[in-house]
Each structure stands twice: as C-alpha cells, then as structure tokens.
Amino acid sequence: MPSHNGPAIAVRASTDADIPAIAALYARHVLHGTASFEEVPPDEAEMARRRADILGRGLPYLVAECEGRLAGYAYAGPYRTRSAYRFTLENSVYVADGMGRRGIGRALMVPLIEMCAAAGYRRMIAAIGDSANHGSIGLHAACGFRPVGVLPAVGYKFGRWLDGVLMERPLGEGSDGPAPVRTVPVGMR
C-alpha cells in the first residue's frame, strides 16, 4: 500500500521473527513516550507471550514494513474479561520513531478494523495514553472513532499526571443488529 506522501507500506500478519523489532519499537515508546503507561519495557519473551495470547484468541496482530524495516504494529485484544464484553475489542497501534505522519498508523488500522468486523465483533475501543497524544487521537478520529471520555490524571509518568482518552467506533452492524452467535477467528486474506 503506498502512503500518501512517501514509500510503499506493506502490512502483513506478524511472525515470531518480528518479535525483536516489535519489542525494540515498544521499548522506545515505554521509555520515552506517554502513549503507553508502562514504565519498564517488557523483554522479548514477554512481548512474544503477549502476541501469542492475542493470536491464541483468534485475533489479529499486524506489522507494517516501510523502507525495509518494521515501521509499526497493531493488534486487537479483549476490551475486558467479563463475558458481556465479548463482542468488544480494544486496539493498540504503535509507529516507529521518525516514521510518523506517513500513513503507517492508518495502513495498520484499516485492515485491523475490517478483520475484526468480519469476525463478528461489534465495537472497538481505543484507550489512548495522554490527552496531548494528538497523533493517536487524530489517527483514531480519521479511522471513524469518536471521543467518549477523558479520565483525568489516571496515570503518572515522567513526573507529571497524564489523562487517559477513550474513543470508540462501531464494527459491522455495531449495536443495530442482534449479537452474533459467536465470533470467528480473524486471519489475513
């Protein structure tokens, strides 16, 4: 997929071989940013465990490559563990340093949303760290999410209080139709 102002972006299902690059990309966000409220970067083994958990639930875990390197990743996981939430997912999307504003986030989010909708899920939540995270808020808005709330000062990182922003969007029929009998595993086409 060509980006709107630069080199081609290739989105694909993640593989085990992507874990070192995913862990390194996420570590930069943990250590230097406020998008994640984690303060200690998980090691590769933990990132592999988290990915395996997502895939084991039949959910997508995508990567984007641009200019010969991993430029971002995105996945969808359960929003909450209580059974009534079973048709609602929460997404995560991270883009590599220096690769922002090239269409990578959107290139990841569009197929992620489509795959989750096709699998029968009805709503996707974005829990965005830091109300000053205009990039993520803008990306989600461009992908059809609407703001539904701000949680003031729910995180404390780098010596300051951080808000949490909640955004959501319907998937498929959203809440207009009956609940599906079940969801189906998600896969790359």
N, C-alpha and C positions, 0 to 999 in steps of 0.2 A: 504494500500500500504506500503510495507516495504521500509525503507530508505536504502541507500547504505551502511550505517555503523551504524545502530542502531535500535531502537524500531520502531514498525509499526506506520505509519502515516495514519490517517483516514481523508479524505476530504469529506465534505458534504456541502449542502446548509446551509447558515446561518439562524438562527432563532432569534426571538425577545429576547430570553433568553441569547443569545450570546453578546448582546449589552454592558453589564458592562465589560466583558473581552476584547471586541474589543476596547472600549473607554480607558481602562487602558493601553492596549498594545500600542495604538496610542499615548496616552499622554506621554509615555516614549520616543517615537521617537520624538515627538514635543519638549519636554523639554531637551533632552539630545543628540539629533542627528541632522543631516543635510539632511536626506533623504526627510523630509517634510520642506517646507519653512514657515509653520505656526509657530507662536511663542507662542501662547496661546492655550492650549489644549481645544478642544470642549468638552462640557459636554455630558453626556449620552443622553440627549434629542436631542441634535444637531446630534450626531452620529446616533441615531435612525432615525431622519429626513433624513439624507443623505442616509442611507441604503434604506429607503422607497422610496426615489426618484429613486435610481438605480433600485430597484425591480419594481417600477411602470412603468419604461420604458421597462420592459421585459428583463432586463439584469442580468447577474449572480453576486452573492455576496457570495463567498465561504469562509469556515473556514477550518482549519486543526487542528486536535487534535493529540497530541502525549504525551505519558506518563501521560494520564489522565487530560490534561489541554489544553486550547486553545493555539496553538503554532504559529498561523499565520492566516492571512486573505488576500483575494484578491478579486478585483471586476473590472468590466469594465464599463466605462461610456462614454458618448459622448465626442469626441475629441474637437469639437467646436459646437456652436449653429447654425451657418449658415447652411441652408438646403443642400448645395452641399457637406458638410462633413458627411451626414447621414449614409454612409457606413463605416465610420472610427471611431474607438473607441480608448480610452486611458485607459491603465490598471494601477492599483495601487496594490502593494503587500507589506505586512509588516510581519515580523517574530519577534517573542518574543525574548527578551534578553536571551542570553545563549542557544538559540536554532538554531543558525546559523550553516551553513555547515553540516546540517543533511539531506538535501534533501527536506525540508519543502517548500521552495520557489518554487522549481521545481514541487513538488507534487501539489501545488496550480495552477501554471501557465499552466501546460499541459492540464488539463480539462478546464480551463478558455479559453484558445486559441481554443480548439476543440469545445466548446459550441458556442463561438462567430462565428467561421467559419461555423458551421452547421446552424446557424440562418441567414446566408446570408451576414454577414459583410465581408468586403474585405481587411481591413488594421487595424493594431493595432499599436499604438504609445506608447512608454514609455518616459515620461518626468521625468528624474532622477535628483533629487536634489544632487548637489555636485559632481564635476568630480573626487573627491577622493573616491567616493562610489563604490569601486571595487567589493563589494559583489553583488550589484544590477546590475551593468554593466555586470559582469560575468554571473549572472543568466540569464539576458535577452539575452546575446550572446548565451548561451547554449540552449536557447529556440527559436533560429532562428532569433533573432533581429539583425539588423546591425546598426552601428552608422551612423547618418545622419547629425549631427551637434553639436556644442558646443556653448552655449550662455554665453560668458564671463561675469563674475561678475554681474549676473542678480539678485542675492539675497544677503542680508546682514544679518547675524545671528551670534551670539556669538562673535561679534567684528571683523568679517572678511567677505570679499567678497566671494561669492560662485558662481561657474559656474552652469549652467544647461546643462544636456546632453540629446540630443534627439536620440532615437533609434526607429526603426520601423521594422515591418515584414508584409508580405502579409498574408491574411487569405483566405482559399479556393483558388479560382482562382486568387485572387489578382486583378490586373488590366488587366489580359489577356482576360477575357470574358466580356460580356455585364453586365451592372448593373442589379441586381435582381429587380423584380417588387416591392418587399418590403422585409423587414426583418421579421423574425418570432420571437416570444418570446423565450427566452432561458430557459431551465429547466434542472435540474439534471435528469439523466437517471436512 
